Amino acid sequence: MRGSVQNRGKNSWRLKFDAGRDAATGKRNIQYITFHGNKREAQLKLAELITAVGKDSYVKPSKTTVGEFVRVRIDQWEAAGDISARTAQRYRQLLKHQVAPHIGTKALQKLQPLDIEQWHTVLRSSGRVRGKGTLSARTLNHAHKLLGKALADAAKNEMVNRNVARLKSPPKVTDTGDEMVIVRDVPAFVEKVRGSALYVPALLGILCGMRLGEVLALRWNRIDLDAKVIQVREALEQTSAHGIRFKPPKSRAGNRDISLPDNVVDALREYRREQLELRMQLGAGKMPQDALLFTDIDGNPRSLYAASAAWRSFAERIGMPEVTFHALRHSHASHLIDAGVDIVTISRRLGHASPDITLRVYSHLFRKDDSKAAAAINAVLNR
């Protein structure tokens, strides 16, 4: 007999059925499930379970919750090297603030498309971490993708029958470019930062398109001032779990050589001369070839958090509080696009994995001049 229904009380039934042989032991896998409802409904449920076994789509019941499963998957992805420590930290923030409070206690196997829909609605209306207010479509989209990634693993490992996150799409992120701050008057900006401790990092950001983590990981033996080239081979990463550490750039394309304009070369020469003079005054001896350009007072790599905070304070002092350090990179790309530089060259200079990423990030800039969009697409097709 493949199954039976046994009464356990008022509107309570025990369903017994054969779920096939255990793959590990070869023994018969007899399953017992408690069902609440009338006898006819219990019989229909038993037939449904037996049919699922026959179709090889039966999933063994589990009490694992959504929050528990997503947490374990993030740990596994990080341990396997599938995601970086920084990405893992961001995923844990999304889990803590956007997933766990709303659907974290829901049983993984009982999660339904309507639960996803309701989750989206709640996040839209009151999903902000600090205070009341709507959650941005971008953050909601990121939270949905995290859940979908975890549920895809659950389906692959036969813990659920389907990935319900695929059945309910998050709100579309409309990238109009309004959120992207661009420094339009570069010469005026350069004059504002000249003479400050952040002058050289600012030039590397706005005139070379380097990320802050790449700037802080830059060593003197990666700079050829005569050839006017910087080799980007490392980036600095800081997370709560691992602290400050060096890592390869975000992608293989992140390993790149950046040609330097003359004013950056001049600024680097002057900065190196100042460092050498300071070492002589302190009796520190010859500078190591692999010395970092930017360190803290003890000569250690600078904290990304501290560097970001220092930039925010500086930007406020010069009357440009909206300009983050990453906005300097966006500004660099914007001016290259305005100058008609082809998209492949821009992509390589920025260290993007492909020109497609560059087009997606800066599509709003190309929309302002359709001829530039056509030229960019031609460059991608002809590379």
Buried (B, 14 or more C-beta within 10 A) or exposed (E): EEBEBEEEEEEEBBBBBBBEEEEEEEEEBEBEBEBEEEEEEBBEBBBEBBEBBEEEEBBEEEEBBBBBBBBEBBEEBBEEEEBBBBBBBBBBBBBBBBBBBBBBEBBBBEBEEEBBEBBBEBBBEEBBEEEEEEBBBBBBBBBBBBBBBBBBBBBEEEBBEBBBBEEBEBBEEEBEBEEBBBBEEBEEBBEBBEEEEBBBBBBBBBBBBBBBBBBBBBBBEBBEBEEBBBBBBBBBBBBEEBEBEBBEBBEEBBEBBBEBEEEBBEBBEEBBEEBEEEBEEEEEEEBEEEBBBBEEEEEEBBBBEEBBEBBBEBBEEEEBEEBBBBBBBBBBBBBBBBEEBBBBBBBBBBBBEBBEBBBEBBBEBBEEEEEBBEBBBEBBEEE
